[in-house]
Amino acid sequence: MKTVGDAGFEGVDGADEGVGGNEGTEGSAAVVHRRSRTHLGVVLGVVWIVVPLALFLLDQSILLSGNPAQVIALAASGLIGVVLLVRDRADDRRRVRRRPRWRRVFGQVVGVVATVAVLGALVWLRPFAATPAAVSALGGGADVRVTDAATQISIAPKGTTPTRGLVFQPGARVDPRAYVPMLSQVSRQGVLVVIVKAPFDIGLLATTAPQSFVDEHPEVREWAVGGHSLGGVAAARFALDHPGLVRGLVLWASYPDQSLAGRTDLEVASVSGTRDAFTTPADVAASRALLPRTTAYTRVDGAVHSYFGDYGEQPGDGSPTVGRAQAQQKVVEATVELMLSL
């Protein structure tokens, strides 16, 4: 079977086509290059479309109920795939001037690396879904009212105007709805609770979010911030930067990354599980130097990292030796005690 390349070399061998053969060789090389480049472009374009679409379909209910940033990122990724396919189709219809080999290889490497990095990050960012019971808790109850919005979930006690407020940052990649059941119990004690919906469910991308919620509720006189795991780090940073505003800090299986030891005006509650494989007892002990001496420490025997929310098991976590409901009740009690002390 003859290929395009074979035809070009036949031209070189012919006695009457010496010069024409060279032109044929260059033309055939350009065609082969276009086909090679187009093949890679098509593959990348399809990947940029299929992966975001699959992620959206798999986590549709979580994504549509969370911060819109992740949905926008998936849509933008799909659009990149469409652009790659359209561009390749357009290039395939016109003669492309041959570029130096190193430039072609460099462009292909960059395209592959960018695809793996961006789409790999989107896959890693898949959230841990709230349990059906936690989602049902969005309906509120006889004593609390739950309001679900684009960037926050508000939980307010009915029949009273709360003067204490808690802005809570979820753990990394955890569906914010997973904290509604536990924090509803806190709200029943007369506390306004606002759960932050951070972009991509990463609290460090919304460290300044509490300020807007504080501004929305002038009736609240005493504010605390808190969070689970990485969300606690985000909350601690806000507490550090707002000494005149934040009176309390609640850390669920978490600790600060900067020192708050000198804050005599800050009440802190640190609640941790003894079987937690992510925020280990050793981690909590090592962080004591970063917190005020008056910090109240609560160790929940047998509790693991995923017990601080209702999102099922978390890969890599420890093995619990206590029931979820029993452990969560202790977490709630320690949190309520901190809030009532403000």
C-alpha positions in Angstrom: 0.0 0.0 0.0 1.3 3.4 -1.0 1.3 6.3 1.5 1.6 10.0 1.0 5.2 9.8 2.0 5.9 7.0 -0.5 4.6 9.2 -3.3 7.0 12.0 -2.4 10.0 9.7 -2.4 9.0 8.2 -5.8 9.3 11.8 -7.1 12.8 12.1 -5.8 13.9 8.9 -7.5 12.4 9.9 -10.9 15.0 11.3 -13.3 12.7 13.9 -14.7 11.2 15.0 -11.3 14.3 15.9 -9.2 13.1 19.3 -8.1 9.4 18.4 -8.1 10.3 15.5 -5.8 11.7 17.8 -3.2 8.5 19.8 -3.2 6.5 16.7 -2.9 8.5 15.6 0.1 8.0 18.9 1.8 4.3 18.8 1.0 3.8 15.3 2.2 5.8 16.0 5.5 3.4 19.0 6.1 0.4 16.7 5.6 1.8 14.1 8.0 2.6 16.9 10.5 -0.9 18.2 10.3 -2.4 14.8 10.8 -0.2 14.1 13.8 -0.9 17.5 15.3 -4.6 17.1 14.6 -4.8 13.7 16.1 -3.3 15.0 19.4 -5.6 18.1 19.3 -8.7 16.0 18.8 -7.7 13.7 21.7 -7.1 16.7 24.0 -10.3 18.4 22.9 -12.4 15.3 23.6 -10.7 14.8 27.1 -11.4 18.5 28.0 -15.1 17.9 27.2 -15.7 14.4 28.5 -14.0 14.8 31.9 -15.8 17.9 33.0 -19.1 16.5 31.7 -18.6 13.2 33.6 -17.7 15.1 36.8 -20.8 17.3 36.5 -23.1 14.3 36.0 -21.6 12.4 38.9 -21.9 15.2 41.4 -24.7 17.2 39.9 -26.8 17.7 43.0 -23.8 18.7 45.2 -22.4 21.1 42.6 -25.7 22.8 41.9 -26.3 23.3 45.7 -22.8 24.7 46.3 -20.7 27.7 45.4 -21.1 28.3 41.7 -17.3 28.5 41.1 -16.9 24.8 40.5 -19.7 24.6 38.0 -18.3 27.6 36.2 -14.8 25.9 36.1 -16.3 22.7 34.6 -18.2 24.7 32.0 -15.1 26.7 31.1 -13.1 23.4 30.8 -15.7 22.0 28.4 -15.5 25.2 26.4 -11.8 24.8 26.1 -12.4 21.3 24.6 -14.8 22.7 22.1 -12.3 25.4 21.0 -9.6 22.8 20.6 -11.8 20.7 18.3 -12.9 23.6 16.3 -9.4 24.9 15.9 -8.1 21.5 14.8 -10.9 21.2 12.2 -10.1 24.6 10.8 -6.4 23.9 10.6 -7.1 20.6 8.9 -8.9 22.4 6.1 -6.0 24.8 5.3 -2.4 24.3 4.5 -0.4 24.9 7.7 3.2 26.2 7.4 5.6 23.7 8.9 7.1 24.9 12.2 10.4 23.8 13.7 10.2 20.4 15.3 11.2 21.7 18.8 8.3 24.2 18.7 5.8 21.4 17.8 7.1 19.1 20.5 7.1 21.9 23.1 3.5 22.9 22.2 2.4 19.3 22.5 4.1 18.8 25.9 2.6 22.0 27.2 -0.9 20.9 26.1 -0.6 17.5 27.7 0.8 18.9 31.0 -1.9 21.6 31.2 -4.6 19.0 30.5 -3.3 16.6 33.2 -2.8 19.4 35.7 -6.2 21.2 35.3 -8.4 18.2 34.8 -6.5 16.3 37.5 -7.2 19.1 39.9 -10.9 19.1 39.0 -11.1 15.3 39.6 -9.3 15.7 43.0 -11.7 18.5 44.0 -14.7 16.2 43.8 -16.6 16.9 47.0 -17.6 14.4 49.8 -21.4 14.3 49.6 -23.6 15.1 52.5 -25.7 12.1 53.6 -29.4 12.1 52.7 -30.3 12.8 56.3 -28.1 15.9 56.3 -29.7 17.1 53.0 -33.1 16.6 54.6 -32.1 18.9 57.5 -32.1 21.8 55.1 -35.9 21.8 55.6 -35.3 23.2 59.1 -37.7 22.2 61.9 -40.0 23.5 64.6 -37.3 25.5 66.3 -34.9 26.5 63.6 -35.2 28.0 60.1 -32.6 27.0 57.4 -32.0 29.3 54.4 -29.9 27.9 51.6 -28.3 30.5 49.3 -25.5 30.5 46.7 -22.6 31.3 49.1 -23.9 30.3 52.5 -26.4 28.3 54.5 -28.0 30.3 57.4 -29.5 28.6 60.4 -31.5 30.8 62.8 -33.6 30.0 65.9 -37.3 30.6 65.5 -39.2 32.9 67.9 -36.2 35.0 69.0 -33.6 37.4 67.6 -30.1 35.9 68.2 -27.4 38.2 69.6 -24.7 35.6 69.2 -23.4 34.4 65.8 -21.1 31.7 64.5 -19.6 31.7 61.0 -18.5 28.2 60.2 -16.0 27.0 57.5 -16.5 23.4 56.2 -13.6 21.0 55.8 -11.8 20.8 52.5 -13.9 19.3 49.7 -16.8 18.6 52.1 -20.4 19.4 51.0 -21.4 22.3 53.3 -24.8 20.6 53.8 -23.0 18.0 55.8 -22.8 20.3 58.8 -26.5 21.4 58.9 -27.6 18.7 61.4 -24.9 19.4 64.0 -25.0 23.2 63.7 -28.8 23.2 63.8 -28.4 21.8 67.4 -26.1 24.8 68.1 -28.6 27.2 66.6 -31.4 25.9 68.9 -29.5 27.4 71.8 -30.2 30.9 70.4 -27.3 31.2 68.0 -27.3 32.4 64.4 -25.1 30.0 62.4 -23.8 30.8 58.9 -22.1 28.0 57.0 -19.8 29.3 54.3 -19.9 27.9 50.8 -16.4 28.5 49.7 -15.2 28.2 46.0 -14.3 24.6 45.3 -15.2 23.8 48.9 -11.7 25.1 50.0 -12.0 27.4 53.0 -8.7 29.1 52.3 -10.3 30.6 49.2 -12.9 32.3 51.4 -10.9 33.5 54.4 -12.6 37.0 54.3 -16.1 35.6 53.8 -17.2 36.1 57.5 -17.0 39.9 57.1 -19.9 40.0 54.7 -22.1 37.9 56.9 -21.3 40.0 59.9 -22.3 43.1 57.9 -25.6 41.5 57.0 -26.6 40.9 60.7 -26.2 44.0 62.8 -28.4 42.5 65.4 -25.7 40.1 66.4 -23.4 41.6 69.0 -21.0 38.8 69.7 -19.4 36.9 66.9 -17.4 33.7 66.7 -15.8 31.9 63.8 -15.1 28.2 63.5 -14.4 25.4 61.1 -13.6 21.8 60.5 -10.1 20.7 59.5 -8.8 23.1 56.8 -11.9 25.2 57.5 -10.6 25.8 61.0 -7.4 27.1 59.6 -9.3 29.6 57.5 -11.4 30.6 60.6 -8.3 31.1 62.7 -6.8 33.4 60.1 -9.9 35.6 60.1 -9.9 35.7 63.9 -6.3 36.7 63.9 -7.0 39.6 61.5 -10.1 40.9 63.2 -9.3 41.2 67.0 -12.0 43.8 67.6 -14.7 41.8 65.9 -14.2 38.1 66.7 -14.7 37.0 70.3 -14.7 33.3 69.9 -13.0 30.5 67.8 -14.3 27.0 67.4 -11.9 24.4 66.0 -13.3 21.0 65.0 -10.4 18.6 64.4 -8.2 21.6 63.5 -5.6 24.0 64.6 -4.3 27.4 63.5 -1.3 27.9 61.2 -0.4 31.2 62.9 0.0 32.1 66.5 -3.0 33.3 68.5 -1.3 32.8 71.8 -1.2 36.4 72.7 -5.0 37.0 72.2 -6.4 37.5 75.7 -9.7 38.7 74.2 -10.4 35.5 72.4 -12.3 32.5 73.7 -11.2 29.2 72.0 -12.7 25.7 72.0 -10.6 23.0 70.4 -12.5 19.7 69.8 -10.7 16.7 68.4 -11.1 13.0 68.0 -8.7 10.5 69.5 -8.9 8.2 66.5 -8.6 10.9 63.9 -6.0 10.0 61.2 -5.8 13.5 59.7 -5.8 15.8 62.6 -4.1 13.5 65.1 -3.9 13.9 68.8 -0.2 14.6 68.3 -1.0 17.4 65.9 -3.4 19.0 68.4 -0.9 18.7 71.2 1.8 20.3 69.1 -0.5 23.2 68.3 -1.1 24.2 71.9 1.6 26.8 71.8 -0.3 28.6 69.0 -3.5 29.1 71.1 -4.3 31.1 74.2 -3.7 29.5 77.6 -7.4 29.7 78.3 -8.3 27.4 75.4 -10.8 24.7 76.3 -9.8 21.3 74.9 -12.3 18.5 74.4 -11.1 15.1 73.4 -13.8 12.9 72.0 -12.7 9.4 72.7 -12.9 7.0 69.7 -14.0 9.8 67.2 -12.5 10.1 63.7 -12.2 13.0 61.3 -15.4 12.3 59.4 -17.5 12.3 62.6 -17.3 16.2 62.6 -19.8 16.2 59.8 -22.4 14.0 58.1 -20.7 12.9 54.9 -20.0 9.3 55.4 -16.5 7.8 55.6 -13.4 9.5 54.4 -10.6 7.5 52.8 -7.5 7.4 54.9 -9.3 8.2 58.1 -8.9 6.3 61.3 -11.2 3.5 62.7 -13.8 4.8 65.2 -14.4 3.0 68.5 -17.5 5.1 69.4 -20.8 5.7 67.6 -21.2 8.8 65.4 -24.2 10.2 67.2 -22.5 9.9 70.6 -19.4 11.6 69.4 -21.2 14.4 67.6 -23.2 15.2 70.7 -20.0 15.9 72.6 -18.8 18.1 69.7 -22.1 20.1 69.8 -22.0 20.5 73.6 -18.4 21.9 73.5 -19.4 24.3 70.8 -22.6 25.5 72.6 -20.6 26.0 75.8 -18.2 28.3 73.9 -21.0 30.3 72.2 -22.8 30.8 75.5 -19.7 32.0 77.2 -19.3 35.0 74.9 
